[in-house]
Amino acid sequence: MNGKKVGEVLRFYDHISVAVINLYAVLKVGDSVHFLGHGSDFQQDITSMQIENEPVQQAGKGELVAVKTIKPVKRGTTVYVMLE
């Protein structure tokens, strides 16, 4: 894996498959990310993000973003943005 740690999952809403991520660095719609740890190990592209129910194209360090995931994740799962 060639990635940079970009955040950590704080909460997961199973019924809508949405993770709330505390960001340590910039994350953008279109980025490819890797969820790793606490039973998760998969990659997906970020197709949309929200901050307080408002769509955003990017977010930065210290922000909490909601991201739809293709698989369930647990609190504490590390999120890496894949480097090209």
PyMOL Python script that loads the backbone (N, CA, C, O; Angstrom):
from pymol import cmd

cmd.read_pdbstr("""\
ATOM      1  N   MET A   1       0.844  -1.186   0.000  1.00  0.00           N
ATOM      2  CA  MET A   1       0.000   0.000   0.000  1.00  0.00           C
ATOM      3  C   MET A   1       0.881   1.239   0.000  1.00  0.00           C
ATOM      4  O   MET A   1       1.809   1.350   0.801  1.00  0.00           O
ATOM      5  N   ASN A   2       0.590   2.160  -0.892  1.00  0.00           N
ATOM      6  CA  ASN A   2       1.323   3.412  -0.962  1.00  0.00           C
ATOM      7  C   ASN A   2       0.337   4.532  -0.645  1.00  0.00           C
ATOM      8  O   ASN A   2      -0.269   5.119  -1.542  1.00  0.00           O
ATOM      9  N   GLY A   3       0.188   4.820   0.662  1.00  0.00           N
ATOM     10  CA  GLY A   3      -0.801   5.812   1.062  1.00  0.00           C
ATOM     11  C   GLY A   3      -0.331   6.685   2.199  1.00  0.00           C
ATOM     12  O   GLY A   3       0.664   6.396   2.864  1.00  0.00           O
ATOM     13  N   LYS A   4      -1.077   7.771   2.410  1.00  0.00           N
ATOM     14  CA  LYS A   4      -0.794   8.726   3.478  1.00  0.00           C
ATOM     15  C   LYS A   4      -1.981   8.734   4.436  1.00  0.00           C
ATOM     16  O   LYS A   4      -3.132   8.829   4.010  1.00  0.00           O
ATOM     17  N   LYS A   5      -1.693   8.633   5.729  1.00  0.00           N
ATOM     18  CA  LYS A   5      -2.752   8.644   6.733  1.00  0.00           C
ATOM     19  C   LYS A   5      -3.483   9.981   6.671  1.00  0.00           C
ATOM     20  O   LYS A   5      -2.880  11.045   6.813  1.00  0.00           O
ATOM     21  N   VAL A   6      -4.796   9.901   6.455  1.00  0.00           N
ATOM     22  CA  VAL A   6      -5.576  11.119   6.277  1.00  0.00           C
ATOM     23  C   VAL A   6      -6.641  11.298   7.358  1.00  0.00           C
ATOM     24  O   VAL A   6      -7.183  12.392   7.519  1.00  0.00           O
ATOM     25  N   GLY A   7      -6.946  10.222   8.106  1.00  0.00           N
ATOM     26  CA  GLY A   7      -7.960  10.367   9.139  1.00  0.00           C
ATOM     27  C   GLY A   7      -8.275   9.074   9.852  1.00  0.00           C
ATOM     28  O   GLY A   7      -7.646   8.039   9.633  1.00  0.00           O
ATOM     29  N   GLU A   8      -9.288   9.172  10.728  1.00  0.00           N
ATOM     30  CA  GLU A   8      -9.715   8.032  11.534  1.00  0.00           C
ATOM     31  C   GLU A   8     -11.233   8.064  11.668  1.00  0.00           C
ATOM     32  O   GLU A   8     -11.831   9.125  11.849  1.00  0.00           O
ATOM     33  N   VAL A   9     -11.844   6.892  11.576  1.00  0.00           N
ATOM     34  CA  VAL A   9     -13.296   6.786  11.710  1.00  0.00           C
ATOM     35  C   VAL A   9     -13.694   7.025  13.166  1.00  0.00           C
ATOM     36  O   VAL A   9     -13.165   6.392  14.080  1.00  0.00           O
ATOM     37  N   LEU A  10     -14.635   7.948  13.366  1.00  0.00           N
ATOM     38  CA  LEU A  10     -15.163   8.231  14.703  1.00  0.00           C
ATOM     39  C   LEU A  10     -16.482   7.516  14.949  1.00  0.00           C
ATOM     40  O   LEU A  10     -16.791   7.132  16.077  1.00  0.00           O
ATOM     41  N   ARG A  11     -17.266   7.339  13.873  1.00  0.00           N
ATOM     42  CA  ARG A  11     -18.581   6.728  14.022  1.00  0.00           C
ATOM     43  C   ARG A  11     -19.002   6.140  12.684  1.00  0.00           C
ATOM     44  O   ARG A  11     -18.606   6.619  11.621  1.00  0.00           O
ATOM     45  N   PHE A  12     -19.817   5.089  12.762  1.00  0.00           N
ATOM     46  CA  PHE A  12     -20.351   4.486  11.546  1.00  0.00           C
ATOM     47  C   PHE A  12     -21.852   4.290  11.714  1.00  0.00           C
ATOM     48  O   PHE A  12     -22.310   3.736  12.713  1.00  0.00           O
ATOM     49  N   TYR A  13     -22.606   4.750  10.728  1.00  0.00           N
ATOM     50  CA  TYR A  13     -24.057   4.588  10.712  1.00  0.00           C
ATOM     51  C   TYR A  13     -24.390   3.436   9.773  1.00  0.00           C
ATOM     52  O   TYR A  13     -24.412   3.598   8.553  1.00  0.00           O
ATOM     53  N   ASP A  14     -24.649   2.276  10.358  1.00  0.00           N
ATOM     54  CA  ASP A  14     -24.833   1.040   9.600  1.00  0.00           C
ATOM     55  C   ASP A  14     -26.030   1.103   8.655  1.00  0.00           C
ATOM     56  O   ASP A  14     -25.951   0.621   7.525  1.00  0.00           O
ATOM     57  N   HIS A  15     -27.129   1.688   9.103  1.00  0.00           N
ATOM     58  CA  HIS A  15     -28.357   1.682   8.297  1.00  0.00           C
ATOM     59  C   HIS A  15     -28.239   2.502   7.012  1.00  0.00           C
ATOM     60  O   HIS A  15     -29.022   2.299   6.084  1.00  0.00           O
ATOM     61  N   ILE A  16     -27.273   3.427   6.941  1.00  0.00           N
ATOM     62  CA  ILE A  16     -27.057   4.208   5.713  1.00  0.00           C
ATOM     63  C   ILE A  16     -25.635   4.035   5.170  1.00  0.00           C
ATOM     64  O   ILE A  16     -25.273   4.647   4.165  1.00  0.00           O
ATOM     65  N   SER A  17     -24.835   3.206   5.833  1.00  0.00           N
ATOM     66  CA  SER A  17     -23.456   2.905   5.429  1.00  0.00           C
ATOM     67  C   SER A  17     -22.614   4.173   5.263  1.00  0.00           C
ATOM     68  O   SER A  17     -21.969   4.382   4.235  1.00  0.00           O
ATOM     69  N   VAL A  18     -22.639   5.015   6.307  1.00  0.00           N
ATOM     70  CA  VAL A  18     -21.895   6.273   6.298  1.00  0.00           C
ATOM     71  C   VAL A  18     -20.935   6.306   7.480  1.00  0.00           C
ATOM     72  O   VAL A  18     -21.311   6.015   8.615  1.00  0.00           O
ATOM     73  N   ALA A  19     -19.683   6.667   7.189  1.00  0.00           N
ATOM     74  CA  ALA A  19     -18.658   6.817   8.223  1.00  0.00           C
ATOM     75  C   ALA A  19     -18.394   8.299   8.458  1.00  0.00           C
ATOM     76  O   ALA A  19     -18.330   9.087   7.515  1.00  0.00           O
ATOM     77  N   VAL A  20     -18.240   8.667   9.726  1.00  0.00           N
ATOM     78  CA  VAL A  20     -17.800  10.014  10.079  1.00  0.00           C
ATOM     79  C   VAL A  20     -16.304   9.916  10.345  1.00  0.00           C
ATOM     80  O   VAL A  20     -15.862   9.131  11.184  1.00  0.00           O
ATOM     81  N   ILE A  21     -15.530  10.723   9.623  1.00  0.00           N
ATOM     82  CA  ILE A  21     -14.069  10.655   9.685  1.00  0.00           C
ATOM     83  C   ILE A  21     -13.511  11.958  10.223  1.00  0.00           C
ATOM     84  O   ILE A  21     -13.866  13.039   9.752  1.00  0.00           O
ATOM     85  N   ASN A  22     -12.627  11.851  11.224  1.00  0.00           N
ATOM     86  CA  ASN A  22     -11.865  12.997  11.720  1.00  0.00           C
ATOM     87  C   ASN A  22     -10.623  13.099  10.846  1.00  0.00           C
ATOM     88  O   ASN A  22      -9.790  12.193  10.830  1.00  0.00           O
ATOM     89  N   LEU A  23     -10.501  14.211  10.117  1.00  0.00           N
ATOM     90  CA  LEU A  23      -9.403  14.346   9.160  1.00  0.00           C
ATOM     91  C   LEU A  23      -8.126  14.883   9.794  1.00  0.00           C
ATOM     92  O   LEU A  23      -8.158  15.795  10.620  1.00  0.00           O
ATOM     93  N   TYR A  24      -6.996  14.294   9.386  1.00  0.00           N
ATOM     94  CA  TYR A  24      -5.655  14.749   9.777  1.00  0.00           C
ATOM     95  C   TYR A  24      -4.988  15.508   8.632  1.00  0.00           C
ATOM     96  O   TYR A  24      -3.945  16.134   8.822  1.00  0.00           O
ATOM     97  N   ALA A  25      -5.593  15.452   7.442  1.00  0.00           N
ATOM     98  CA  ALA A  25      -5.050  16.089   6.237  1.00  0.00           C
ATOM     99  C   ALA A  25      -6.203  16.309   5.265  1.00  0.00           C
ATOM    100  O   ALA A  25      -7.334  15.903   5.535  1.00  0.00           O
ATOM    101  N   VAL A  26      -5.921  16.943   4.144  1.00  0.00           N
ATOM    102  CA  VAL A  26      -6.947  17.251   3.142  1.00  0.00           C
ATOM    103  C   VAL A  26      -7.452  15.972   2.468  1.00  0.00           C
ATOM    104  O   VAL A  26      -6.675  15.080   2.126  1.00  0.00           O
ATOM    105  N   LEU A  27      -8.771  15.908   2.288  1.00  0.00           N
ATOM    106  CA  LEU A  27      -9.421  14.822   1.558  1.00  0.00           C
ATOM    107  C   LEU A  27     -10.373  15.460   0.550  1.00  0.00           C
ATOM    108  O   LEU A  27     -11.081  16.415   0.869  1.00  0.00           O
ATOM    109  N   LYS A  28     -10.381  14.916  -0.685  1.00  0.00           N
ATOM    110  CA  LYS A  28     -11.195  15.492  -1.756  1.00  0.00           C
ATOM    111  C   LYS A  28     -12.085  14.431  -2.382  1.00  0.00           C
ATOM    112  O   LYS A  28     -11.754  13.245  -2.385  1.00  0.00           O
ATOM    113  N   VAL A  29     -13.218  14.872  -2.911  1.00  0.00           N
ATOM    114  CA  VAL A  29     -14.047  13.990  -3.722  1.00  0.00           C
ATOM    115  C   VAL A  29     -13.201  13.543  -4.913  1.00  0.00           C
ATOM    116  O   VAL A  29     -12.535  14.357  -5.553  1.00  0.00           O
ATOM    117  N   GLY A  30     -13.234  12.253  -5.200  1.00  0.00           N
ATOM    118  CA  GLY A  30     -12.422  11.688  -6.279  1.00  0.00           C
ATOM    119  C   GLY A  30     -11.178  10.981  -5.779  1.00  0.00           C
ATOM    120  O   GLY A  30     -10.586  10.181  -6.504  1.00  0.00           O
ATOM    121  N   ASP A  31     -10.766  11.270  -4.527  1.00  0.00           N
ATOM    122  CA  ASP A  31      -9.606  10.582  -3.955  1.00  0.00           C
ATOM    123  C   ASP A  31      -9.907   9.099  -3.772  1.00  0.00           C
ATOM    124  O   ASP A  31     -11.040   8.713  -3.484  1.00  0.00           O
ATOM    125  N   SER A  32      -8.890   8.286  -3.941  1.00  0.00           N
ATOM    126  CA  SER A  32      -8.975   6.863  -3.636  1.00  0.00           C
ATOM    127  C   SER A  32      -8.442   6.672  -2.223  1.00  0.00           C
ATOM    128  O   SER A  32      -7.340   7.120  -1.904  1.00  0.00           O
ATOM    129  N   VAL A  33      -9.228   6.004  -1.374  1.00  0.00           N
ATOM    130  CA  VAL A  33      -8.822   5.814   0.019  1.00  0.00           C
ATOM    131  C   VAL A  33      -8.788   4.333   0.372  1.00  0.00           C
ATOM    132  O   VAL A  33      -9.399   3.499  -0.295  1.00  0.00           O
ATOM    133  N   HIS A  34      -8.058   4.032   1.439  1.00  0.00           N
ATOM    134  CA  HIS A  34      -7.929   2.671   1.957  1.00  0.00           C
ATOM    135  C   HIS A  34      -8.338   2.710   3.423  1.00  0.00           C
ATOM    136  O   HIS A  34      -7.754   3.453   4.213  1.00  0.00           O
ATOM    137  N   PHE A  35      -9.339   1.913   3.791  1.00  0.00           N
ATOM    138  CA  PHE A  35      -9.757   1.764   5.182  1.00  0.00           C
ATOM    139  C   PHE A  35      -9.025   0.546   5.737  1.00  0.00           C
ATOM    140  O   PHE A  35      -9.122  -0.546   5.176  1.00  0.00           O
ATOM    141  N   LEU A  36      -8.294   0.726   6.835  1.00  0.00           N
ATOM    142  CA  LEU A  36      -7.472  -0.356   7.368  1.00  0.00           C
ATOM    143  C   LEU A  36      -7.548  -0.402   8.889  1.00  0.00           C
ATOM    144  O   LEU A  36      -7.388   0.618   9.559  1.00  0.00           O
ATOM    145  N   GLY A  37      -7.793  -1.591   9.424  1.00  0.00           N
ATOM    146  CA  GLY A  37      -7.792  -1.802  10.866  1.00  0.00           C
ATOM    147  C   GLY A  37      -9.171  -2.144  11.396  1.00  0.00           C
ATOM    148  O   GLY A  37     -10.188  -1.861  10.762  1.00  0.00           O
ATOM    149  N   HIS A  38      -9.188  -2.760  12.570  1.00  0.00           N
ATOM    150  CA  HIS A  38     -10.436  -3.146  13.242  1.00  0.00           C
ATOM    151  C   HIS A  38     -11.311  -4.010  12.334  1.00  0.00           C
ATOM    152  O   HIS A  38     -12.534  -3.869  12.323  1.00  0.00           O
ATOM    153  N   GLY A  39     -10.674  -4.907  11.572  1.00  0.00           N
ATOM    154  CA  GLY A  39     -11.390  -5.829  10.698  1.00  0.00           C
ATOM    155  C   GLY A  39     -11.626  -5.317   9.292  1.00  0.00           C
ATOM    156  O   GLY A  39     -12.155  -6.046   8.453  1.00  0.00           O
ATOM    157  N   SER A  40     -11.248  -4.086   9.019  1.00  0.00           N
ATOM    158  CA  SER A  40     -11.436  -3.518   7.675  1.00  0.00           C
ATOM    159  C   SER A  40     -10.121  -3.515   6.904  1.00  0.00           C
ATOM    160  O   SER A  40      -9.057  -3.269   7.472  1.00  0.00           O
ATOM    161  N   ASP A  41     -10.205  -3.790   5.616  1.00  0.00           N
ATOM    162  CA  ASP A  41      -9.049  -3.721   4.723  1.00  0.00           C
ATOM    163  C   ASP A  41      -9.577  -3.665   3.292  1.00  0.00           C
ATOM    164  O   ASP A  41      -9.632  -4.680   2.598  1.00  0.00           O
ATOM    165  N   PHE A  42      -9.969  -2.452   2.857  1.00  0.00           N
ATOM    166  CA  PHE A  42     -10.504  -2.292   1.505  1.00  0.00           C
ATOM    167  C   PHE A  42     -10.251  -0.880   0.998  1.00  0.00           C
ATOM    168  O   PHE A  42     -10.008   0.052   1.764  1.00  0.00           O
ATOM    169  N   GLN A  43     -10.317  -0.759  -0.327  1.00  0.00           N
ATOM    170  CA  GLN A  43     -10.140   0.538  -0.977  1.00  0.00           C
ATOM    171  C   GLN A  43     -11.434   0.951  -1.654  1.00  0.00           C
ATOM    172  O   GLN A  43     -12.227   0.110  -2.077  1.00  0.00           O
ATOM    173  N   GLN A  44     -11.636   2.256  -1.750  1.00  0.00           N
ATOM    174  CA  GLN A  44     -12.766   2.798  -2.497  1.00  0.00           C
ATOM    175  C   GLN A  44     -12.465   4.231  -2.889  1.00  0.00           C
ATOM    176  O   GLN A  44     -11.592   4.874  -2.305  1.00  0.00           O
ATOM    177  N   ASP A  45     -13.184   4.725  -3.873  1.00  0.00           N
ATOM    178  CA  ASP A  45     -13.091   6.127  -4.260  1.00  0.00           C
ATOM    179  C   ASP A  45     -14.107   6.931  -3.465  1.00  0.00           C
ATOM    180  O   ASP A  45     -15.198   6.446  -3.165  1.00  0.00           O
ATOM    181  N   ILE A  46     -13.747   8.157  -3.127  1.00  0.00           N
ATOM    182  CA  ILE A  46     -14.671   9.061  -2.452  1.00  0.00           C
ATOM    183  C   ILE A  46     -15.551   9.690  -3.528  1.00  0.00           C
ATOM    184  O   ILE A  46     -15.068  10.450  -4.367  1.00  0.00           O
ATOM    185  N   THR A  47     -16.840   9.369  -3.499  1.00  0.00           N
ATOM    186  CA  THR A  47     -17.765   9.890  -4.509  1.00  0.00           C
ATOM    187  C   THR A  47     -18.533  11.103  -4.008  1.00  0.00           C
ATOM    188  O   THR A  47     -19.027  11.898  -4.808  1.00  0.00           O
ATOM    189  N   SER A  48     -18.637  11.252  -2.688  1.00  0.00           N
ATOM    190  CA  SER A  48     -19.289  12.424  -2.106  1.00  0.00           C
ATOM    191  C   SER A  48     -18.871  12.544  -0.649  1.00  0.00           C
ATOM    192  O   SER A  48     -18.520  11.560   0.002  1.00  0.00           O
ATOM    193  N   MET A  49     -18.920  13.770  -0.160  1.00  0.00           N
ATOM    194  CA  MET A  49     -18.613  14.047   1.254  1.00  0.00           C
ATOM    195  C   MET A  49     -19.579  15.112   1.737  1.00  0.00           C
ATOM    196  O   MET A  49     -20.054  15.944   0.964  1.00  0.00           O
ATOM    197  N   GLN A  50     -19.862  15.067   3.043  1.00  0.00           N
ATOM    198  CA  GLN A  50     -20.698  16.097   3.643  1.00  0.00           C
ATOM    199  C   GLN A  50     -20.092  16.564   4.955  1.00  0.00           C
ATOM    200  O   GLN A  50     -19.458  15.795   5.677  1.00  0.00           O
ATOM    201  N   ILE A  51     -20.302  17.838   5.245  1.00  0.00           N
ATOM    202  CA  ILE A  51     -19.995  18.408   6.551  1.00  0.00           C
ATOM    203  C   ILE A  51     -21.289  19.017   7.055  1.00  0.00           C
ATOM    204  O   ILE A  51     -21.837  19.928   6.434  1.00  0.00           O
ATOM    205  N   GLU A  52     -21.775  18.517   8.174  1.00  0.00           N
ATOM    206  CA  GLU A  52     -23.042  18.972   8.759  1.00  0.00           C
ATOM    207  C   GLU A  52     -24.164  18.991   7.723  1.00  0.00           C
ATOM    208  O   GLU A  52     -24.872  19.986   7.572  1.00  0.00           O
ATOM    209  N   ASN A  53     -24.312  17.869   7.012  1.00  0.00           N
ATOM    210  CA  ASN A  53     -25.374  17.643   6.026  1.00  0.00           C
ATOM    211  C   ASN A  53     -25.287  18.521   4.782  1.00  0.00           C
ATOM    212  O   ASN A  53     -26.249  18.596   4.017  1.00  0.00           O
ATOM    213  N   GLU A  54     -24.162  19.183   4.566  1.00  0.00           N
ATOM    214  CA  GLU A  54     -23.959  20.001   3.373  1.00  0.00           C
ATOM    215  C   GLU A  54     -22.865  19.372   2.507  1.00  0.00           C
ATOM    216  O   GLU A  54     -21.777  19.088   3.008  1.00  0.00           O
ATOM    217  N   PRO A  55     -23.134  19.151   1.217  1.00  0.00           N
ATOM    218  CA  PRO A  55     -22.116  18.572   0.333  1.00  0.00           C
ATOM    219  C   PRO A  55     -20.895  19.484   0.211  1.00  0.00           C
ATOM    220  O   PRO A  55     -21.025  20.704   0.119  1.00  0.00           O
ATOM    221  N   VAL A  56     -19.706  18.873   0.210  1.00  0.00           N
ATOM    222  CA  VAL A  56     -18.453  19.606   0.014  1.00  0.00           C
ATOM    223  C   VAL A  56     -17.592  18.829  -0.974  1.00  0.00           C
ATOM    224  O   VAL A  56     -17.746  17.616  -1.117  1.00  0.00           O
ATOM    225  N   GLN A  57     -16.689  19.523  -1.652  1.00  0.00           N
ATOM    226  CA  GLN A  57     -15.772  18.896  -2.602  1.00  0.00           C
ATOM    227  C   GLN A  57     -14.453  18.510  -1.951  1.00  0.00           C
ATOM    228  O   GLN A  57     -13.762  17.606  -2.420  1.00  0.00           O
ATOM    229  N   GLN A  58     -14.102  19.206  -0.854  1.00  0.00           N
ATOM    230  CA  GLN A  58     -12.897  18.853  -0.112  1.00  0.00           C
ATOM    231  C   GLN A  58     -13.033  19.350   1.313  1.00  0.00           C
ATOM    232  O   GLN A  58     -13.846  20.225   1.613  1.00  0.00           O
ATOM    233  N   ALA A  59     -12.219  18.772   2.186  1.00  0.00           N
ATOM    234  CA  ALA A  59     -12.198  19.161   3.594  1.00  0.00           C
ATOM    235  C   ALA A  59     -10.770  19.015   4.089  1.00  0.00           C
ATOM    236  O   ALA A  59      -9.969  18.292   3.496  1.00  0.00           O
ATOM    237  N   GLY A  60     -10.456  19.700   5.175  1.00  0.00           N
ATOM    238  CA  GLY A  60      -9.087  19.718   5.665  1.00  0.00           C
ATOM    239  C   GLY A  60      -8.935  19.238   7.087  1.00  0.00           C
ATOM    240  O   GLY A  60      -9.890  18.800   7.729  1.00  0.00           O
ATOM    241  N   LYS A  61      -7.719  19.331   7.559  1.00  0.00           N
ATOM    242  CA  LYS A  61      -7.324  18.881   8.889  1.00  0.00           C
ATOM    243  C   LYS A  61      -8.259  19.446   9.954  1.00  0.00           C
ATOM    244  O   LYS A  61      -8.571  20.637   9.965  1.00  0.00           O
ATOM    245  N   GLY A  62      -8.698  18.558  10.850  1.00  0.00           N
ATOM    246  CA  GLY A  62      -9.542  18.956  11.965  1.00  0.00           C
ATOM    247  C   GLY A  62     -11.032  18.938  11.676  1.00  0.00           C
ATOM    248  O   GLY A  62     -11.842  19.101  12.588  1.00  0.00           O
ATOM    249  N   GLU A  63     -11.403  18.743  10.417  1.00  0.00           N
ATOM    250  CA  GLU A  63     -12.822  18.718  10.076  1.00  0.00           C
ATOM    251  C   GLU A  63     -13.375  17.299  10.193  1.00  0.00           C
ATOM    252  O   GLU A  63     -12.648  16.319  10.032  1.00  0.00           O
ATOM    253  N   LEU A  64     -14.670  17.211  10.476  1.00  0.00           N
ATOM    254  CA  LEU A  64     -15.375  15.938  10.521  1.00  0.00           C
ATOM    255  C   LEU A  64     -16.211  15.826   9.260  1.00  0.00           C
ATOM    256  O   LEU A  64     -17.063  16.675   8.995  1.00  0.00           O
ATOM    257  N   VAL A  65     -15.968  14.776   8.479  1.00  0.00           N
ATOM    258  CA  VAL A  65     -16.706  14.585   7.233  1.00  0.00           C
ATOM    259  C   VAL A  65     -17.470  13.267   7.270  1.00  0.00           C
ATOM    260  O   VAL A  65     -17.036  12.293   7.884  1.00  0.00           O
ATOM    261  N   ALA A  66     -18.611  13.263   6.599  1.00  0.00           N
ATOM    262  CA  ALA A  66     -19.403  12.048   6.443  1.00  0.00           C
ATOM    263  C   ALA A  66     -19.176  11.521   5.032  1.00  0.00           C
ATOM    264  O   ALA A  66     -19.287  12.255   4.051  1.00  0.00           O
ATOM    265  N   VAL A  67     -18.853  10.229   4.953  1.00  0.00           N
ATOM    266  CA  VAL A  67     -18.529   9.590   3.674  1.00  0.00           C
ATOM    267  C   VAL A  67     -19.282   8.269   3.580  1.00  0.00           C
ATOM    268  O   VAL A  67     -19.260   7.475   4.521  1.00  0.00           O
ATOM    269  N   LYS A  68     -19.938   8.032   2.467  1.00  0.00           N
ATOM    270  CA  LYS A  68     -20.593   6.745   2.241  1.00  0.00           C
ATOM    271  C   LYS A  68     -19.523   5.696   1.960  1.00  0.00           C
ATOM    272  O   LYS A  68     -18.609   5.934   1.169  1.00  0.00           O
ATOM    273  N   THR A  69     -19.635   4.533   2.606  1.00  0.00           N
ATOM    274  CA  THR A  69     -18.646   3.471   2.419  1.00  0.00           C
ATOM    275  C   THR A  69     -19.285   2.252   1.757  1.00  0.00           C
ATOM    276  O   THR A  69     -20.490   2.026   1.862  1.00  0.00           O
ATOM    277  N   ILE A  70     -18.448   1.475   1.074  1.00  0.00           N
ATOM    278  CA  ILE A  70     -18.945   0.282   0.387  1.00  0.00           C
ATOM    279  C   ILE A  70     -19.023  -0.925   1.319  1.00  0.00           C
ATOM    280  O   ILE A  70     -19.646  -1.934   0.987  1.00  0.00           O
ATOM    281  N   LYS A  71     -18.385  -0.818   2.496  1.00  0.00           N
ATOM    282  CA  LYS A  71     -18.415  -1.876   3.505  1.00  0.00           C
ATOM    283  C   LYS A  71     -18.492  -1.227   4.881  1.00  0.00           C
ATOM    284  O   LYS A  71     -18.115  -0.066   5.036  1.00  0.00           O
ATOM    285  N   PRO A  72     -18.976  -1.962   5.883  1.00  0.00           N
ATOM    286  CA  PRO A  72     -18.999  -1.410   7.242  1.00  0.00           C
ATOM    287  C   PRO A  72     -17.585  -1.186   7.777  1.00  0.00           C
ATOM    288  O   PRO A  72     -16.661  -1.929   7.446  1.00  0.00           O
ATOM    289  N   VAL A  73     -17.429  -0.156   8.603  1.00  0.00           N
ATOM    290  CA  VAL A  73     -16.162   0.128   9.278  1.00  0.00           C
ATOM    291  C   VAL A  73     -16.449   0.389  10.749  1.00  0.00           C
ATOM    292  O   VAL A  73     -17.576   0.708  11.128  1.00  0.00           O
ATOM    293  N   LYS A  74     -15.421   0.251  11.569  1.00  0.00           N
ATOM    294  CA  LYS A  74     -15.577   0.459  13.008  1.00  0.00           C
ATOM    295  C   LYS A  74     -14.815   1.690  13.460  1.00  0.00           C
ATOM    296  O   LYS A  74     -13.882   2.151  12.801  1.00  0.00           O
ATOM    297  N   ARG A  75     -15.240   2.210  14.607  1.00  0.00           N
ATOM    298  CA  ARG A  75     -14.552   3.337  15.230  1.00  0.00           C
ATOM    299  C   ARG A  75     -13.073   2.983  15.382  1.00  0.00           C
ATOM    300  O   ARG A  75     -12.733   1.877  15.802  1.00  0.00           O
ATOM    301  N   GLY A  76     -12.207   3.916  15.043  1.00  0.00           N
ATOM    302  CA  GLY A  76     -10.769   3.694  15.167  1.00  0.00           C
ATOM    303  C   GLY A  76     -10.103   3.189  13.899  1.00  0.00           C
ATOM    304  O   GLY A  76      -8.876   3.123  13.829  1.00  0.00           O
ATOM    305  N   THR A  77     -10.903   2.829  12.886  1.00  0.00           N
ATOM    306  CA  THR A  77     -10.333   2.400  11.607  1.00  0.00           C
ATOM    307  C   THR A  77      -9.562   3.563  10.991  1.00  0.00           C
ATOM    308  O   THR A  77     -10.064   4.686  10.937  1.00  0.00           O
ATOM    309  N   THR A  78      -8.352   3.297  10.532  1.00  0.00           N
ATOM    310  CA  THR A  78      -7.513   4.331   9.926  1.00  0.00           C
ATOM    311  C   THR A  78      -7.857   4.474   8.446  1.00  0.00           C
ATOM    312  O   THR A  78      -8.117   3.491   7.752  1.00  0.00           O
ATOM    313  N   VAL A  79      -7.851   5.726   7.983  1.00  0.00           N
ATOM    314  CA  VAL A  79      -8.148   6.020   6.582  1.00  0.00           C
ATOM    315  C   VAL A  79      -6.887   6.591   5.939  1.00  0.00           C
ATOM    316  O   VAL A  79      -6.303   7.555   6.433  1.00  0.00           O
ATOM    317  N   TYR A  80      -6.482   5.981   4.832  1.00  0.00           N
ATOM    318  CA  TYR A  80      -5.312   6.428   4.074  1.00  0.00           C
ATOM    319  C   TYR A  80      -5.767   6.904   2.706  1.00  0.00           C
ATOM    320  O   TYR A  80      -6.620   6.271   2.085  1.00  0.00           O
ATOM    321  N   VAL A  81      -5.211   8.012   2.227  1.00  0.00           N
ATOM    322  CA  VAL A  81      -5.440   8.430   0.844  1.00  0.00           C
ATOM    323  C   VAL A  81      -4.320   7.796   0.022  1.00  0.00           C
ATOM    324  O   VAL A  81      -3.146   7.873   0.386  1.00  0.00           O
ATOM    325  N   MET A  82      -4.701   7.170  -1.090  1.00  0.00           N
ATOM    326  CA  MET A  82      -3.729   6.465  -1.913  1.00  0.00           C
ATOM    327  C   MET A  82      -2.940   7.464  -2.752  1.00  0.00           C
ATOM    328  O   MET A  82      -3.507   8.370  -3.362  1.00  0.00           O
ATOM    329  N   LEU A  83      -1.623   7.283  -2.770  1.00  0.00           N
ATOM    330  CA  LEU A  83      -0.741   8.154  -3.539  1.00  0.00           C
ATOM    331  C   LEU A  83      -0.489   7.536  -4.899  1.00  0.00           C
ATOM    332  O   LEU A  83      -0.355   6.318  -5.020  1.00  0.00           O
ATOM    333  N   GLU A  84      -0.426   8.365  -5.913  1.00  0.00           N
ATOM    334  CA  GLU A  84      -0.217   7.854  -7.277  1.00  0.00           C
ATOM    335  C   GLU A  84       1.247   7.677  -7.580  1.00  0.00           C
ATOM    336  O   GLU A  84       1.603   7.256  -8.681  1.00  0.00           O
TER     337      GLU A  84
END
""", "prot")
cmd.dss("prot")
cmd.show_as("cartoon", "prot")
cmd.util.cbc("prot")
cmd.orient("prot")
